Amino acid sequence: MQACFAAVDYGYPWAELLGDYKFRQGTGLSALLAQLLLQTPGVGATLDQLGTQDLLLPLPLSKQRLAERGFNQAWELARALHRASGCSARLSAGLLLRLRHTQAQSELPRSERLSNVRGAFLVEPVRSLEVRGRQVVLVDDVMTSGASLSAATLALLEAGACGVQAMVVARTPP
């Protein structure tokens, strides 16, 4: 991953707000969170540099996690970010796949997070040409250790993406 932009530190009051967003279907917050991201230094410029063949991708959830929540918060955030920014990149769901359900990263110590998501992501084989030679921006709500975004980045680079950056609303301070 070339860069990861984060709007705020994951702490009060953002942790509670993002918990409402993710676990209590607070999808009405998507536009607000997208605006927060757009005010983050570097985000607007990064999105402006993307062309019509480049990609804006939400971090996918496992089928089990999607069924539990009823929606993918990263998809809702990416969609709101795409709409608010006027970005010309293609917004695409289903291109980056989550191959298996994994234990929630928040339940694991930092030392186990990388192995938990290793090999959990894959670019849809039938659509892999859509990634080759493209710049990709991954979107998620929270980054703690960066393990999930790193594993997804590896899958995109292996499929031929020429660069991957990430944008998250909140990041756990180092």
Beta strands, then each sheet from edge to edge (+ up, - down):
strand 1: 3-9
strand 2: 55-58
strand 3: 90-91
strand 4: 96-98
strand 5: 121-123
strand 6: 135-143
strand 7: 163-171
sheet 1: 1+ 7+ 6+ 2+ 3+
sheet 2: 4+ 5-
end
